[in-house]
């Protein structure tokens, strides 16, 4: 699932449509095809790149430079030479910087300055100068500093170590009585962005999140003024993890952790944005980081995924060699403590769909945040599929590892014999494994929560549409419920949440060109954690009215309070459901024009990925826009709060 090739789940070669052309058409809503595109949870070659914005001679010269100077390493899987589809996620300025003063300067020595600019624009798909962000106004006075008396509110991506996404009533400050009084307090439009998908962190009165424009921002929660920015090498898709601190310690210097789509992991000072360390999470050329990192007791746990599924569609690519892993590093220095690979070393001879020999086994990436269980001394991860065969026992699985050593204690495989890569959707299926899918990864993190009787349960949600309850002591399945129809775009895609013995399950089930025995069931559902039986069901109403790239259902992460579920939908709406019965009590459409505090105008779009609408101290923070994989683009960060004159008693 990893790469977001944004394809139909059909043989595009048989249609006579070039894959890059189809991707661009789908991205901008110009395709005549009715089925929604495949979503691999990552980024795609030529995805949302409109080459018509560049002169033909720039594209021609850029392609020549790439072919003659770059392709020998980048198109052949050479270690740490990012595949083309990864480089294409960077801004032209970032690519140019790498070629002139960065690690690629020696390799680009044969190019003059003009050629470096041309190939940078060609790869990014837009001219230099179009990516310069308009900053939010700088904070002044007391707003410019961090409140040391307000330590990190949610130390984990999923709020707590179990990744339940449960926010207490006190911390949320929003409930069923005042949710109807929410109004827009401020907004930030991110220039030149088509997606906003980094889950925010809250620390010291600031909200911190990453962007497609290679910028991590720390903004004042109340006003949206800017405290600091950090420039990463590429888009920061992961959530931001911030160490908490002792509010009485005047010397506290907590770190913020995140990763970019080219596989770099960073630690910066949370109060200043100053870089402390930066490492490459893996030497493989297609490494990417999508799931948020988890911090505990001086150790940072980094889930490692890749975009090799997309690289496999490149003519001549030696497929496939990436191995998913969980990396544990010293949080203070980035020094490796241990790494556990989830698939054995690949070797020649894995059978392909066409009878040819491939490299394998491979794959088994980790797309989501790890879940910690300090009581048992374990860390849990949910894995993706194999890229080539033979399909292995830890693909599409829940894996329990020892927190101290990385040793695997047990695993539960939810779906067997799942191996797939982008070649399987091409006319030339040379790199497609004989299994050929169905590509039913886990994009959702494991959730460790309690039943109403206080018993621990690990909850899983799969692209197949199935939800699972697993015993954390034995790794044995307790129950399985087929909530959604499932499909290559989910199913249960990126998020679930747990509250008071109930599991909240969002279902996407958008059209994907496949035929199924079950009708789609987009909507929100609640299951009893102990049994998997329904507590309530709330199918989605289709409000799209024929809009391009608009579908009912929920693909993204969600959050929950004692009485409300907050969820952003494929259709661009954010809704609050009542926990008790699934009734919608608040609904806004974010696909409207906003003016940001930076003076830029923008619009919201679809919701997907690992960023959830987050309530925090009487405000609701929303990342709106998911411009790829057949979803509506958008570029807004929105802050809603209760009306000043609202009666909240």
C-alpha positions as CSV (number, residue, x, y, z in Angstrom):
1,X,0.0,0.0,0.0
2,X,2.8,2.3,0.7
3,X,3.2,4.7,-2.2
4,X,0.1,6.4,-3.4
5,X,0.5,5.7,-7.0
6,X,-3.0,7.1,-7.4
7,X,-4.1,4.6,-9.9
8,X,-7.4,3.0,-10.6
9,X,-7.6,-0.6,-9.3
10,X,-7.5,-1.9,-12.9
11,X,-5.0,-2.4,-15.7
12,X,-4.3,1.1,-16.9
13,X,-2.1,-0.3,-19.7
14,X,-5.1,-2.0,-21.2
15,X,-6.8,1.4,-21.4
16,X,-4.0,2.8,-23.4
17,X,-3.4,5.6,-20.9
18,X,0.1,6.4,-19.7
19,X,0.4,6.1,-16.0
20,X,1.9,9.5,-15.4
21,X,-0.8,11.1,-17.5
22,X,-3.5,9.2,-15.7
23,X,-2.1,10.3,-12.3
24,X,-2.1,14.0,-13.4
25,X,-5.6,13.7,-14.7
26,X,-6.9,12.2,-11.5
27,X,-5.0,14.7,-9.4
28,X,-6.7,17.6,-11.0
29,X,-10.1,16.0,-11.5
30,X,-9.8,15.8,-15.3
31,X,-10.0,12.0,-15.7
32,X,-13.0,10.6,-17.4
33,X,-12.7,7.5,-15.4
34,X,-15.4,7.0,-12.6
35,X,-13.5,4.8,-10.2
36,X,-11.5,6.4,-7.5
37,X,-7.7,5.9,-7.6
38,X,-5.6,3.6,-5.6
39,X,-4.2,5.1,-2.4
40,X,-0.9,3.7,-1.1
41,X,-0.6,6.0,1.8
42,X,2.5,7.7,0.5
43,X,3.4,9.9,-2.4
44,X,3.4,9.2,-6.1
45,X,5.6,9.7,-9.2
46,X,4.3,12.8,-11.1
47,X,1.5,13.1,-8.5
48,X,0.1,16.6,-8.5
49,X,2.8,17.8,-10.8
50,X,1.3,19.9,-13.6
51,X,4.1,19.9,-16.1
52,X,2.2,22.4,-18.3
53,X,3.3,25.1,-15.8
54,X,6.8,24.8,-17.1
55,X,8.0,25.6,-20.6
56,X,8.4,22.6,-22.9
57,X,12.1,23.2,-23.2
58,X,12.5,23.1,-19.4
59,X,10.8,19.7,-19.2
60,X,12.9,18.4,-22.2
61,X,16.2,19.6,-20.8
62,X,15.3,18.5,-17.3
63,X,14.4,15.0,-18.5
64,X,17.7,14.8,-20.5
65,X,19.8,15.9,-17.4
66,X,18.0,13.4,-15.2
67,X,18.5,10.6,-17.7
68,X,22.2,11.3,-18.4
69,X,23.4,12.4,-15.0
70,X,21.0,11.1,-12.3
71,X,19.1,8.0,-13.4
72,X,22.1,5.6,-13.2
73,X,21.9,5.8,-9.4
74,X,18.4,7.1,-8.6
75,X,16.5,4.7,-11.0
76,X,18.4,1.6,-10.1
77,X,18.1,1.4,-6.3
78,X,21.6,2.5,-5.3
79,X,21.7,2.9,-1.5
80,X,20.6,6.4,-0.3
81,X,20.0,7.6,-3.8
82,X,16.3,8.5,-3.5
83,X,14.0,7.2,-6.2
84,X,12.7,9.8,-8.6
85,X,9.2,9.7,-7.1
86,X,10.7,10.7,-3.7
87,X,12.8,13.6,-5.1
88,X,9.6,14.9,-6.9
89,X,8.1,15.6,-3.5
90,X,10.6,18.3,-2.8
91,X,10.3,22.0,-3.7
92,X,12.6,23.2,-6.5
93,X,14.5,25.4,-4.0
94,X,15.2,22.4,-1.8
95,X,16.4,20.3,-4.7
96,X,18.6,23.1,-5.9
97,X,20.1,23.5,-2.4
98,X,21.0,19.8,-2.3
99,X,22.7,20.1,-5.7
100,X,24.7,23.3,-4.9
101,X,25.6,23.1,-1.2
102,X,24.2,19.8,0.0
103,X,25.3,16.2,-0.2
104,X,24.7,16.0,-4.0
105,X,27.1,18.9,-4.8
106,X,30.0,16.6,-5.7
107,X,27.8,14.4,-7.9
108,X,26.4,17.5,-9.7
109,X,29.8,19.0,-10.4
110,X,29.4,18.5,-14.1
111,X,26.3,20.7,-14.2
112,X,26.4,24.5,-14.5
113,X,24.2,26.6,-12.3
114,X,21.5,27.0,-15.0
115,X,21.3,23.2,-15.5
116,X,20.9,22.7,-11.7
117,X,18.0,25.1,-11.7
118,X,16.4,23.4,-14.8
119,X,16.5,19.9,-13.3
120,X,15.3,21.2,-10.0
121,X,12.3,22.8,-11.6
122,X,11.7,19.7,-13.8
123,X,11.7,17.4,-10.9
124,X,9.5,19.6,-8.6
125,X,7.1,20.3,-11.5
126,X,7.1,24.1,-10.9
127,X,9.3,27.1,-11.4
128,X,11.7,28.4,-8.8
129,X,10.2,31.2,-6.7
130,X,6.7,29.7,-6.6
131,X,7.4,27.9,-3.3
132,X,8.5,30.8,-1.2
133,X,6.1,30.8,1.8
134,X,4.4,33.9,3.1
135,X,5.0,33.6,6.8
136,X,2.5,34.2,9.5
137,X,3.2,37.4,11.5
138,X,5.9,37.0,14.1
139,X,4.8,36.8,17.7
140,X,5.7,39.7,19.9
141,X,6.0,40.2,23.6
142,X,4.7,37.4,25.9
143,X,3.3,35.5,22.8
144,X,6.9,35.1,21.5
145,X,7.9,32.8,24.4
146,X,6.9,29.3,25.4
147,X,4.9,28.9,28.6
148,X,7.1,26.6,30.7
149,X,4.2,26.0,33.0
150,X,2.3,24.2,30.2
151,X,4.2,21.0,29.4
152,X,3.3,18.9,26.4
153,X,-0.4,18.1,26.5
154,X,-0.4,14.9,24.4
155,X,3.1,13.3,24.6
156,X,2.1,10.6,22.0
157,X,0.7,10.8,18.5
158,X,-2.5,9.1,19.8
159,X,-2.6,11.3,23.0
160,X,-1.6,8.4,25.3
161,X,0.9,5.5,25.0
162,X,-1.9,3.2,23.9
163,X,-2.7,5.6,21.0
164,X,-6.4,5.7,21.9
165,X,-6.8,9.3,20.7
166,X,-8.9,9.9,23.8
167,X,-8.8,13.5,25.1
168,X,-10.1,14.1,28.6
169,X,-13.0,16.6,29.1
170,X,-10.7,18.9,31.0
171,X,-8.1,18.9,28.3
172,X,-10.6,19.2,25.4
173,X,-12.6,22.0,26.8
174,X,-15.3,21.2,24.2
175,X,-18.3,19.1,24.9
176,X,-21.8,18.4,23.5
177,X,-23.1,21.5,25.2
178,X,-20.8,24.0,23.6
179,X,-19.6,22.3,20.4
180,X,-22.4,24.1,18.5
181,X,-20.8,27.5,19.5
182,X,-17.5,26.8,17.7
183,X,-16.4,29.5,15.3
184,X,-13.3,30.2,13.3
185,X,-10.7,32.0,15.4
186,X,-7.8,32.1,13.0
187,X,-6.4,30.2,9.9
188,X,-3.2,29.7,8.1
189,X,-3.0,29.2,4.4
190,X,0.1,27.3,3.4
191,X,1.2,28.6,0.0
192,X,1.8,26.2,-2.9
193,X,0.5,23.2,-0.9
194,X,-2.1,20.7,-2.0
195,X,-2.2,18.8,1.3
196,X,-1.8,19.4,5.0
197,X,-1.3,16.1,6.8
198,X,1.1,16.5,9.8
199,X,-0.7,15.8,13.1
200,X,-0.1,18.7,15.4
201,X,1.6,18.7,18.9
202,X,0.7,21.1,21.7
203,X,3.3,22.4,24.1
204,X,4.0,25.6,26.0
205,X,1.0,27.4,24.4
206,X,2.1,26.6,20.9
207,X,0.8,24.3,18.2
208,X,3.5,22.6,16.1
209,X,3.0,20.9,12.8
210,X,4.8,20.1,9.6
211,X,4.0,21.0,6.0
212,X,4.3,20.0,2.3
213,X,6.4,23.1,1.9
214,X,9.3,21.6,3.9
215,X,8.5,23.7,6.8
216,X,7.7,22.9,10.5
217,X,6.0,25.7,12.2
218,X,5.4,26.6,15.9
219,X,2.4,28.9,16.1
220,X,0.8,30.6,19.1
221,X,-2.4,28.7,19.8
222,X,-4.6,31.7,20.5
223,X,-3.6,34.0,17.7
224,X,-1.7,32.0,15.0
225,X,1.4,34.2,15.2
226,X,4.7,32.6,14.5
227,X,7.2,31.6,17.1
228,X,9.7,29.7,14.9
229,X,10.1,27.7,11.7
230,X,12.4,24.9,10.8
231,X,13.3,24.0,7.2
232,X,13.4,20.2,6.6
233,X,14.9,18.6,3.5
234,X,11.4,17.5,2.2
235,X,7.8,17.4,3.2
236,X,7.1,16.5,6.9
237,X,4.1,14.2,6.8
238,X,4.6,12.6,10.2
239,X,3.0,13.9,13.3
240,X,5.1,15.9,15.7
241,X,6.2,14.3,19.0
242,X,7.3,16.6,21.8
243,X,9.0,15.5,25.0
244,X,7.1,16.7,28.1
245,X,9.0,18.4,30.9
246,X,8.8,19.4,34.5
247,X,7.0,22.7,34.7
248,X,9.1,23.7,37.7
249,X,12.4,23.1,35.9
250,X,13.7,26.5,34.6
251,X,16.4,24.7,32.6
252,X,14.1,22.3,30.7
253,X,14.9,22.0,27.0
254,X,12.5,19.5,25.5
255,X,12.9,18.1,22.0
256,X,10.5,17.8,19.2
257,X,10.8,14.8,16.9
258,X,9.5,14.2,13.3
259,X,10.5,12.7,10.0
260,X,10.3,13.7,6.3
261,X,9.3,11.8,3.2
262,X,12.9,11.2,2.1
263,X,13.6,9.2,5.2
264,X,15.3,11.7,7.5
265,X,14.5,11.8,11.2
266,X,15.0,15.0,13.1
267,X,15.2,16.3,16.6
268,X,14.9,20.1,17.2
269,X,14.6,22.2,20.4
270,X,10.9,22.6,21.0
271,X,11.3,26.1,22.3
272,X,13.5,27.4,19.5
273,X,13.3,25.1,16.5
274,X,17.1,24.7,16.5
275,X,18.3,21.3,15.1
276,X,19.9,19.0,17.6
277,X,20.4,16.0,15.4
278,X,19.3,14.5,12.0
279,X,19.8,10.9,10.8
280,X,18.8,8.8,7.9
281,X,16.3,6.2,9.2
282,X,17.5,3.6,6.6
283,X,20.1,3.3,3.8
284,X,17.6,2.1,1.3
285,X,17.0,4.5,-1.6
286,X,13.2,4.5,-1.2
287,X,13.0,5.0,2.6
288,X,10.2,7.3,3.8
289,X,8.8,8.2,7.2
290,X,5.0,8.4,7.5
291,X,4.1,7.3,11.1
292,X,4.8,9.5,14.0
293,X,7.7,8.6,16.3
294,X,7.1,7.5,19.9
295,X,9.2,8.7,22.8
296,X,9.6,6.9,26.1
297,X,12.2,7.0,28.9
298,X,15.0,8.5,26.8
299,X,14.4,6.3,23.7
300,X,12.8,7.3,20.4
301,X,11.1,4.6,18.4
302,X,11.0,5.3,14.6
303,X,8.7,3.3,12.3
304,X,10.3,2.9,8.9
305,X,8.4,2.6,5.7
306,X,9.2,3.1,2.0
307,X,8.0,4.1,-1.5
308,X,9.6,1.2,-3.3
309,X,6.2,0.0,-4.3
310,X,6.2,3.0,-6.7
311,X,9.8,2.6,-7.7
312,X,9.0,-0.9,-8.8
313,X,6.9,0.5,-11.7
314,X,10.0,2.1,-13.2
315,X,11.3,0.3,-16.3
316,X,14.4,-1.7,-15.3
317,X,14.1,-1.2,-11.6
318,X,15.7,-4.2,-9.7
319,X,12.7,-5.2,-7.6
320,X,12.6,-5.3,-4.6
321,X,14.9,-5.0,-1.6
322,X,13.4,-2.7,1.0
323,X,12.8,-4.3,4.5
324,X,10.5,-2.6,6.9
325,X,11.9,-2.1,10.4
326,X,11.4,-0.5,13.8
327,X,14.4,1.7,14.8
328,X,15.2,2.6,18.4
329,X,17.6,5.5,19.0
330,X,18.9,7.5,21.9
331,X,16.5,10.5,21.9
332,X,19.2,12.9,22.9
333,X,21.7,12.0,20.2
334,X,20.0,10.0,17.5
335,X,22.5,7.1,18.1
336,X,21.0,3.7,17.2
337,X,20.2,1.4,20.1
338,X,18.6,-1.4,18.1
339,X,16.8,-2.1,14.9
340,X,14.4,-5.0,14.1
341,X,13.7,-5.9,10.5
342,X,10.3,-7.4,9.9
343,X,11.3,-9.4,6.8
344,X,14.4,-11.5,6.2
345,X,17.2,-10.5,3.9
346,X,16.0,-10.7,0.3
347,X,17.7,-12.9,-2.3
348,X,17.4,-13.6,-6.0
349,X,14.8,-16.1,-7.2
350,X,11.4,-14.9,-5.9
351,X,8.9,-15.8,-8.6
352,X,7.1,-13.0,-10.5
353,X,3.7,-13.0,-12.1
354,X,5.2,-13.4,-15.6
355,X,7.4,-16.3,-14.5
356,X,10.5,-14.3,-14.2
357,X,12.7,-14.2,-11.1
358,X,12.5,-11.2,-8.8
359,X,14.4,-10.2,-5.6
360,X,12.5,-11.2,-2.5
361,X,11.0,-11.3,0.0
362,X,10.7,-7.6,0.6
363,X,8.4,-4.9,2.0
364,X,6.5,-5.2,5.3
365,X,6.7,-1.4,6.0
366,X,5.3,0.3,9.1
367,X,3.0,3.2,8.1
368,X,1.7,4.2,11.5
369,X,2.9,5.2,14.9
370,X,4.1,2.5,17.3
371,X,2.0,1.8,20.4
372,X,3.7,1.4,23.8
373,X,2.8,-1.0,26.6
374,X,5.3,-0.2,29.4
375,X,3.5,-2.5,31.8
376,X,4.3,-5.5,29.6
377,X,7.6,-4.0,28.4
378,X,6.3,-4.2,24.8
379,X,5.9,-2.0,21.8
380,X,3.3,-2.9,19.1
381,X,3.4,-2.1,15.4
382,X,1.0,-2.8,12.5
383,X,2.7,-3.8,9.2
384,X,2.0,-3.5,5.5
385,X,2.3,-6.0,2.7
386,X,5.2,-7.6,1.0
387,X,6.4,-6.0,-2.3
388,X,7.7,-9.3,-3.7
389,X,7.3,-12.9,-2.7
390,X,7.4,-15.2,-1.1
391,X,4.8,-13.5,1.1
392,X,6.0,-13.7,4.7
393,X,4.3,-14.3,8.0
394,X,4.7,-10.8,9.4
395,X,3.2,-8.9,6.5
396,X,-0.3,-7.4,7.2
397,X,0.3,-8.2,10.9
398,X,0.4,-7.0,14.4
399,X,3.9,-7.4,15.8
400,X,4.8,-7.2,19.5
401,X,8.5,-6.4,20.3
402,X,10.5,-6.1,23.5
403,X,11.0,-2.4,24.3
404,X,14.5,-3.0,25.6
405,X,15.9,-5.2,22.9
406,X,13.6,-5.2,19.9
407,X,13.2,-9.0,20.1
408,X,9.9,-10.1,18.6
409,X,7.7,-11.6,21.4
410,X,4.8,-12.7,19.1
411,X,2.9,-11.6,16.0
412,X,-0.7,-12.0,14.7
413,X,-1.1,-12.1,11.0
414,X,-4.5,-10.8,9.9
415,X,-4.1,-11.5,6.1
416,X,-1.8,-14.1,4.5
417,X,-0.1,-14.2,1.1
418,X,-0.4,-10.4,0.3
419,X,2.4,-9.2,-2.0
420,X,2.0,-6.3,-4.4
421,X,3.8,-3.4,-6.0
422,X,3.1,-0.7,-8.6
423,X,4.2,-2.9,-11.5
424,X,1.1,-4.9,-11.0
425,X,-1.0,-2.0,-12.3
426,X,1.2,-1.3,-15.4
427,X,1.0,-2.8,-18.8
428,X,4.5,-4.1,-18.2
429,X,4.1,-6.3,-15.1
430,X,7.7,-7.4,-15.0
431,X,8.1,-6.6,-11.4
432,X,4.7,-7.8,-10.2
433,X,4.9,-10.8,-7.8
434,X,2.9,-13.9,-8.5
435,X,0.6,-13.1,-5.5
436,X,-0.5,-9.8,-7.1
437,X,-2.1,-8.3,-4.0
438,X,-4.8,-7.6,-2.8
439,X,-2.6,-4.9,-1.0
440,X,-4.5,-5.0,2.3
441,X,-1.9,-3.3,4.6
442,X,-2.5,-1.8,8.0
443,X,-2.4,2.0,7.8
444,X,-4.0,2.3,11.2
445,X,-1.9,2.1,14.3
446,X,-2.6,-0.5,17.0
447,X,-4.9,0.8,19.8
448,X,-4.3,-0.5,23.3
449,X,-7.5,0.1,25.3
450,X,-9.7,-1.4,28.0
451,X,-13.0,-3.2,27.8
452,X,-15.8,-1.9,30.1
453,X,-14.7,-4.6,32.5
454,X,-11.1,-3.2,32.6
455,X,-9.4,-5.9,30.5
456,X,-6.7,-4.8,28.0
457,X,-7.3,-5.4,24.3
458,X,-5.4,-4.4,21.2
459,X,-7.6,-3.1,18.5
460,X,-6.7,-3.2,14.8
461,X,-8.4,-1.8,11.6
462,X,-7.4,-3.0,8.1
463,X,-7.9,-1.7,4.6
464,X,-9.9,-4.9,4.1
465,X,-12.6,-3.3,6.2
466,X,-12.2,-5.7,9.1
467,X,-11.6,-4.7,12.7
468,X,-9.9,-7.0,15.2
469,X,-9.6,-7.5,18.9
470,X,-6.4,-9.2,20.0
471,X,-5.3,-10.4,23.5
472,X,-2.0,-8.5,24.3
473,X,-0.8,-11.3,26.6
474,X,-1.0,-14.1,24.0
475,X,-1.3,-12.4,20.6
476,X,-4.4,-14.5,19.8
477,X,-7.4,-13.0,18.0
478,X,-10.4,-12.6,20.3
479,X,-12.9,-11.3,17.7
480,X,-13.1,-10.0,14.1
481,X,-15.9,-7.8,12.7
482,X,-16.3,-7.0,9.0
483,X,-17.2,-3.3,9.4
484,X,-16.6,-2.0,5.9
485,X,-16.6,-3.5,2.5
486,X,-12.9,-2.7,2.3
487,X,-10.7,-1.9,-0.7
488,X,-7.4,-0.6,-1.9
489,X,-8.2,2.8,-0.5
490,X,-9.8,1.5,2.7
491,X,-11.8,0.1,4.4
492,X,-10.5,1.2,7.7
493,X,-7.6,3.3,6.5
494,X,-5.7,5.6,8.9
495,X,-7.5,6.0,12.2
496,X,-9.6,4.6,15.1
497,X,-10.2,5.8,18.7
498,X,-11.3,4.2,21.9
499,X,-13.5,5.6,24.8
500,X,-15.1,3.9,27.8
501,X,-15.0,0.4,26.4
502,X,-16.1,1.4,22.9
503,X,-14.0,1.4,19.7
504,X,-14.9,4.1,17.2
505,X,-14.2,3.0,13.6
506,X,-14.3,5.3,10.6
507,X,-14.8,3.6,7.2
508,X,-13.9,5.1,3.8
509,X,-15.1,2.5,1.2
510,X,-14.7,4.8,-1.8
511,X,-15.1,3.4,-5.3
512,X,-11.9,1.8,-6.5
513,X,-12.7,0.0,-9.7
514,X,-12.9,-3.4,-8.1
515,X,-16.0,-5.6,-7.8
516,X,-16.9,-6.8,-4.3
517,X,-19.5,-9.2,-2.8
518,X,-20.4,-6.5,-0.2
519,X,-21.9,-3.0,-0.7
520,X,-19.8,-0.1,0.4
521,X,-20.5,1.1,4.0
522,X,-18.8,4.6,4.3
523,X,-19.5,6.1,7.7
524,X,-18.8,6.0,11.4
525,X,-19.3,2.8,13.6
526,X,-18.9,2.0,17.2
527,X,-18.0,-1.5,18.5
528,X,-17.9,-3.1,21.9
529,X,-14.2,-3.6,22.7
530,X,-14.8,-6.8,24.5
531,X,-16.8,-8.5,21.7
532,X,-16.6,-6.6,18.5
533,X,-20.4,-6.2,18.4
534,X,-22.0,-3.0,17.2
535,X,-22.9,-0.3,19.7
536,X,-24.2,2.0,17.0
537,X,-23.9,2.5,13.3
538,X,-23.9,5.9,11.4
539,X,-23.6,5.4,7.6
540,X,-22.5,8.6,5.8
541,X,-24.8,10.7,3.8
542,X,-23.5,11.7,0.3
543,X,-23.4,15.5,0.3
544,X,-20.9,15.7,-2.6
545,X,-23.6,16.6,-5.2
546,X,-21.3,15.4,-8.0
547,X,-18.2,17.4,-7.1
548,X,-15.0,16.0,-8.5
549,X,-12.8,13.9,-6.1
550,X,-15.5,14.1,-3.4
551,X,-16.8,11.0,-1.7
552,X,-18.6,10.2,1.5
553,X,-16.8,8.3,4.3
554,X,-13.8,8.7,6.5
555,X,-10.2,7.9,5.6
556,X,-8.3,9.9,8.2
557,X,-7.4,9.7,11.8
558,X,-10.0,10.8,14.4
559,X,-10.1,11.9,18.0
560,X,-12.6,11.3,20.8
561,X,-13.6,13.0,24.1
562,X,-16.0,11.5,26.8
563,X,-19.0,12.6,24.7
564,X,-17.8,13.6,21.2
565,X,-16.0,12.0,18.2
566,X,-14.3,14.5,15.9
567,X,-13.6,13.4,12.4
568,X,-12.7,14.9,9.0
569,X,-14.3,13.3,6.0
570,X,-13.4,12.5,2.4
571,X,-16.1,15.1,1.5
572,X,-14.2,17.9,3.2
573,X,-16.5,18.2,6.2
574,X,-15.5,18.1,9.8
575,X,-18.2,16.5,12.0
576,X,-18.7,15.9,15.7
577,X,-20.6,12.7,16.5
578,X,-22.2,12.0,19.9
579,X,-20.4,9.1,21.5
580,X,-23.5,7.7,23.1
581,X,-25.5,7.2,19.9
582,X,-23.6,8.3,16.8
583,X,-25.7,11.3,16.1
584,X,-24.0,14.3,14.3
585,X,-24.2,17.4,16.5
586,X,-21.8,19.7,14.6
587,X,-20.9,19.9,11.0
588,X,-18.8,22.4,9.0
589,X,-17.7,22.3,5.3
590,X,-14.0,23.3,5.1
591,X,-13.9,23.4,1.2
592,X,-14.6,27.1,1.3
593,X,-12.2,30.0,0.9
594,X,-10.3,31.2,4.0
595,X,-7.9,34.1,4.5
596,X,-5.0,33.2,6.7
597,X,-3.2,35.2,9.3
598,X,-0.4,35.4,6.7
599,X,-2.7,37.2,4.3
600,X,-2.8,34.2,1.9
601,X,-6.1,32.9,0.7
602,X,-6.7,29.2,0.6
603,X,-9.3,26.4,0.7
604,X,-9.7,23.2,2.7
605,X,-10.2,19.9,1.1
606,X,-10.5,16.2,1.9
607,X,-9.2,14.6,5.1
608,X,-7.0,11.5,5.1
609,X,-3.8,10.3,6.6
610,X,-2.6,10.4,10.2
611,X,-3.7,13.9,11.2
612,X,-6.9,14.1,13.2
613,X,-9.0,17.1,14.2
614,X,-7.7,17.8,17.7
615,X,-9.6,19.5,20.6
616,X,-7.3,21.4,23.0
617,X,-8.3,23.7,25.8
618,X,-11.5,25.0,24.3
619,X,-10.3,25.0,20.7
620,X,-10.4,22.6,17.8
621,X,-7.4,22.5,15.4
622,X,-7.9,21.1,11.9
623,X,-5.5,20.3,9.0
624,X,-7.6,20.4,5.8
625,X,-6.5,19.2,2.4
626,X,-5.3,15.9,1.0
627,X,-4.5,16.6,-2.6
628,X,-3.6,13.2,-3.9
629,X,-4.9,9.7,-4.3
630,X,-8.2,10.9,-5.7
631,X,-9.0,13.3,-2.8
632,X,-9.7,17.0,-2.9
633,X,-6.6,19.2,-2.5
634,X,-6.5,21.9,0.2
635,X,-3.9,24.0,2.1
636,X,-5.5,25.1,5.4
637,X,-4.6,24.9,9.0
638,X,-7.7,26.0,10.9
639,X,-8.3,26.9,14.6
640,X,-11.9,26.9,15.8
641,X,-12.9,28.0,19.3
642,X,-16.1,28.6,21.3
643,X,-17.7,32.0,20.6
644,X,-16.7,34.6,23.1
645,X,-20.2,35.3,24.1
646,X,-21.4,31.7,24.2
647,X,-23.0,30.4,27.3
648,X,-20.9,27.4,28.2
649,X,-22.3,26.8,31.7
